[in-house]
Amino acid sequence: MSVDAPSLLRWYAAQARDLPWRRDGVTGWQILMSEVMLQQTPVARVAPIWEEWVRRWPVPSAMAASSQAEVLRAWGKLGYPRRALRLHECAGVLAAEHDDRVPEDVDVLLTLPGVGAYTARAVACFAYGQRVPVVDTNVRRVVARAVHGRAEPGNPSTTRDLADVEAILPRQRARAATFSAALMELGATVCTARTPDCGRCPLPECAWVQAGRPAHDGPPRKVQKFAGTDRQVRGRLMAVLRESSVPVERPVLDSVWTTDPGQRDRALHSLLVDGLVEQTDDGRFALAGEGSTS
């Protein structure tokens, strides 16, 4: 069984969300920024920050001219701030080696800092209309259900997942790029993980529905918690540093998380190791790139 492309494309034309990075005139650099921001972060949180970044850093050289601390501060509460540092590093490479433009070729994209297999294909597809399979969690779930008749896709396999999507891509390049966006949109808004709305699905045939919507036969899905984790502590420490224009004394950071000092110390150490935070000569703490100020 395959995916009915005409039905999916008609649905997408009528039902696609009006996301700012899907509008006319968006550049490859701006698509790259959106894809990096959207990794493990909801669309609603990304959209306003992305629009601010497009105004502030419309081209890679503009970001490259800014400090790491400026980029981290603008990243705000998107989470996983290492992504911001990698994007800043990537901007420098694009400005210096690629004439301030994001390349179109997947293999060249893969050489850029912070650009992995998914991001490279997403940029090639959504920015330049390349006919390449783009596979995220939503796409894997739609393919598992509509094509293979399984409730869940199981463990990721880059080779298998890319081959699955390649097999159902329309041959026409422009049509294939839109199809990739539509497949992703279907998984994000209709064929969701916990409450798929099969009544709104545009696909006339779905192997999972035809099989009676069998339950997932593997181990139960792990719910990723946030409260009380090192990620939460790291986020609180970063928030203090983002809001301060000068390096911060250690007691200020200590007051952020008093329930478990050991966890707090571990989180601060990890921020230093990751290069997100620096320590000044006098023992204070600052965002990366600001540790030399005093």
matplotlib code that plots the C-alpha trace (Angstrom):
import matplotlib.pyplot as plt

x = [0.0, 1.2, 0.0, -2.5, -0.6, -3.4, -5.7, -2.9, -1.9, -5.5, -5.9, -2.7, -3.6, -6.9, -5.8, -2.1, -1.3, -0.1, 3.4, 5.7, 8.6, 6.2, 5.5, 6.9, 10.3, 11.8, 15.4, 17.5, 19.1, 15.8, 14.5, 17.7, 17.0, 13.4, 14.5, 17.1, 14.6, 11.8, 13.9, 12.0, 10.3, 6.6, 5.7, 3.8, 7.0, 9.2, 7.2, 7.5, 11.2, 11.9, 10.3, 12.4, 15.6, 14.7, 14.5, 17.6, 19.8, 18.4, 21.6, 24.3, 26.9, 24.7, 24.5, 28.2, 29.0, 27.0, 28.5, 27.6, 26.0, 23.8, 22.6, 22.0, 20.1, 17.9, 17.3, 15.4, 13.4, 13.4, 15.4, 18.5, 20.6, 23.5, 21.5, 21.9, 25.7, 25.9, 23.8, 26.1, 29.1, 27.2, 26.6, 30.3, 31.0, 28.3, 29.5, 33.2, 32.9, 29.6, 29.1, 26.5, 24.1, 22.9, 23.9, 21.3, 23.1, 22.5, 26.1, 27.4, 24.8, 25.9, 29.4, 28.0, 28.2, 25.1, 23.4, 22.5, 20.7, 17.2, 18.1, 20.1, 17.3, 14.6, 16.5, 17.2, 13.5, 11.7, 14.1, 15.1, 12.4, 14.8, 13.2, 14.7, 13.0, 12.5, 11.8, 10.9, 8.8, 5.5, 6.4, 7.6, 4.3, 2.2, 4.2, 4.0, 0.2, -0.8, 1.7, 2.7, -0.4, 1.4, 0.3, 3.8, 6.9, 9.3, 12.9, 14.4, 16.5, 17.9, 18.4, 15.0, 13.1, 14.6, 13.9, 10.2, 9.6, 11.6, 9.3, 6.2, 7.6, 6.0, 8.5, 8.0, 10.4, 8.1, 5.2, 7.6, 8.6, 5.0, 4.2, 6.9, 5.5, 2.0, 3.1, 4.7, 1.6, -0.7, 1.3, 1.5, -2.2, -4.3, -2.3, -1.0, 0.6, -2.0, -5.3, -5.3, -8.3, -9.0, -12.3, -10.4, -7.7, -7.6, -6.1, -8.7, -6.8, -4.8, -3.4, -3.7, -7.4, -8.1, -6.5, -8.8, -6.3, -4.3, -2.6, 1.1, 2.7, 6.0, 6.9, 4.8, 5.9, 8.1, 6.8, 9.7, 9.4, 10.9, 10.1, 13.0, 15.5, 18.9, 17.4, 15.1, 18.0, 20.1, 17.3, 16.9, 20.6, 20.7, 17.7, 19.5, 22.6, 20.5, 18.8, 22.0, 24.1, 27.2, 28.8, 26.9, 28.2, 28.0, 25.5, 23.0, 23.1, 23.0, 19.7, 18.1, 17.9, 18.2, 16.4, 19.4, 22.7, 24.5, 22.2, 22.6, 26.4, 26.2, 24.0, 26.3, 29.3, 27.6, 26.9, 30.6, 31.6, 29.1, 30.6, 27.3, 28.6, 32.0, 33.7, 35.6, 39.0, 37.3, 35.0, 31.8, 29.7, 28.4, 27.0, 29.5, 31.5, 30.9, 33.2, 36.0, 33.9, 34.0]
y = [0.0, 3.5, 7.1, 8.7, 11.8, 13.7, 13.4, 14.4, 17.4, 18.6, 18.4, 20.2, 23.1, 23.6, 22.8, 23.6, 25.9, 29.4, 29.1, 32.0, 30.0, 28.6, 32.0, 33.3, 34.9, 32.9, 32.2, 29.0, 30.6, 31.5, 27.9, 26.6, 28.8, 27.5, 23.8, 24.2, 25.9, 23.4, 20.4, 19.2, 22.5, 23.3, 25.5, 28.0, 28.7, 28.9, 31.2, 34.6, 34.0, 33.0, 36.1, 38.2, 36.4, 37.0, 40.7, 40.8, 38.3, 38.2, 36.7, 34.5, 37.3, 39.4, 36.6, 35.8, 39.5, 39.1, 37.5, 34.0, 35.7, 37.8, 34.7, 32.8, 35.7, 35.9, 32.1, 32.7, 29.7, 27.6, 24.9, 22.9, 26.1, 24.3, 24.5, 28.3, 28.0, 25.6, 27.9, 30.8, 28.7, 27.7, 31.3, 32.0, 29.2, 30.3, 33.9, 32.9, 29.9, 30.0, 33.7, 34.2, 31.7, 28.2, 25.5, 23.5, 20.2, 17.7, 16.5, 20.0, 20.9, 17.9, 19.5, 22.5, 22.8, 21.5, 20.2, 16.6, 14.2, 15.4, 19.1, 18.9, 17.2, 19.5, 22.6, 21.1, 20.2, 23.1, 25.9, 24.7, 22.2, 19.3, 15.8, 14.2, 12.2, 14.2, 12.0, 13.3, 11.6, 12.7, 11.3, 8.0, 7.6, 8.3, 5.9, 3.2, 3.5, 4.3, 2.0, -0.7, -1.0, -0.5, 1.9, 3.1, 3.1, 1.4, 2.2, 4.7, 3.4, 6.1, 3.7, 2.0, 5.3, 7.2, 4.2, 4.1, 7.7, 7.7, 4.9, 7.0, 10.4, 11.7, 11.7, 15.4, 17.5, 20.4, 18.0, 15.9, 18.9, 19.8, 16.2, 16.0, 19.1, 17.6, 14.3, 16.1, 18.3, 15.3, 13.6, 16.9, 17.8, 14.7, 11.4, 12.3, 10.0, 9.8, 10.8, 10.3, 11.8, 9.3, 10.9, 14.0, 12.0, 12.8, 9.4, 7.1, 4.0, 3.4, 0.0, 0.6, 1.5, -1.4, -3.7, -2.5, 0.0, -2.7, -1.5, -1.0, -4.3, -3.0, -1.6, 1.4, 4.8, 6.6, 9.9, 12.4, 14.4, 17.8, 18.8, 18.1, 17.1, 18.5, 20.1, 22.2, 23.2, 24.1, 26.2, 28.1, 28.9, 30.0, 32.3, 34.1, 34.6, 35.8, 38.4, 39.8, 42.3, 41.6, 38.4, 36.8, 35.9, 32.2, 32.7, 34.2, 30.9, 28.8, 30.4, 29.2, 25.5, 24.8, 21.5, 19.5, 21.4, 18.4, 18.5, 22.2, 21.9, 19.2, 21.3, 24.3, 22.1, 20.7, 24.2, 25.1, 21.9, 22.6, 26.0, 27.8, 29.4, 30.9, 31.7, 34.9, 35.3, 36.5, 33.5, 34.9, 33.4, 34.7, 33.5, 32.3, 35.2, 37.5, 35.8, 38.3, 41.3, 42.5]
z = [0.0, -0.7, 0.1, -2.3, -3.3, -5.1, -2.0, 0.4, -1.7, -2.1, 1.7, 2.3, -0.1, 1.9, 5.5, 5.9, 8.8, 7.9, 9.3, 8.7, 7.3, 4.6, 3.1, -0.2, -0.1, 2.8, 2.1, 2.7, 5.7, 7.3, 6.6, 8.3, 11.3, 11.5, 11.2, 14.0, 16.3, 15.6, 16.8, 19.9, 20.3, 19.5, 16.6, 18.8, 20.8, 17.8, 15.4, 17.3, 18.1, 14.5, 13.1, 15.5, 14.3, 10.6, 11.3, 13.4, 11.4, 7.8, 6.5, 8.0, 8.2, 10.4, 13.0, 12.6, 13.5, 16.8, 19.9, 21.2, 24.2, 22.0, 20.2, 23.4, 24.9, 21.9, 22.0, 25.2, 26.5, 23.4, 25.2, 24.2, 23.8, 22.3, 19.1, 19.2, 19.5, 16.6, 14.5, 15.3, 14.3, 11.1, 10.3, 10.5, 8.0, 5.6, 5.7, 5.2, 2.8, 1.0, 0.0, 2.8, 1.3, 2.5, 0.0, -1.9, -2.0, 0.8, 0.9, 1.2, 3.9, 5.9, 6.2, 8.1, 11.9, 13.6, 10.4, 10.6, 8.2, 8.8, 8.8, 5.6, 3.7, 5.2, 4.0, 0.5, 0.2, 1.8, 0.8, -2.7, -3.7, -4.0, -4.4, -1.3, 1.4, 4.6, 7.7, 11.1, 13.9, 12.3, 8.9, 10.4, 12.2, 9.1, 7.0, 9.7, 9.8, 6.2, 4.5, 7.0, 9.1, 12.4, 15.2, 15.8, 13.7, 16.1, 16.5, 13.9, 11.1, 8.8, 5.9, 6.2, 7.0, 4.0, 1.7, 2.9, 2.1, -1.1, -2.3, -2.0, -3.2, -6.4, -9.3, -10.2, -8.2, -7.2, -6.4, -4.2, -2.1, -1.4, -0.7, 1.9, 3.6, 3.5, 4.9, 7.8, 8.3, 8.4, 11.1, 13.1, 13.0, 12.2, 12.5, 15.9, 18.3, 21.1, 19.5, 15.7, 14.1, 11.4, 10.5, 9.2, 7.4, 3.7, 2.7, 1.1, 2.2, 5.3, 6.1, 9.9, 9.7, 7.3, 9.8, 12.6, 14.1, 16.0, 19.2, 19.4, 20.1, 21.6, 25.0, 26.1, 24.9, 27.5, 28.5, 28.6, 31.9, 32.5, 36.1, 38.4, 35.6, 35.0, 31.9, 34.1, 36.4, 33.4, 32.0, 35.3, 35.5, 31.8, 32.5, 35.3, 33.0, 30.0, 32.2, 33.5, 31.6, 33.8, 35.1, 38.1, 41.5, 42.4, 45.3, 42.8, 40.8, 44.0, 44.9, 41.7, 42.8, 46.5, 46.7, 45.5, 45.5, 44.0, 41.0, 40.7, 40.7, 38.1, 35.9, 36.1, 35.4, 32.3, 31.0, 31.4, 29.6, 26.8, 26.2, 27.0, 30.2, 31.0, 34.3, 34.8, 36.5, 39.6, 39.8, 38.5, 35.7, 32.3, 29.0, 26.4, 25.0, 28.0, 30.5, 29.7, 30.6, 34.1]

ax = plt.figure().add_subplot(projection="3d")
ax.plot(x, y, z, "-o")
ax.set_aspect("equal")
plt.show()
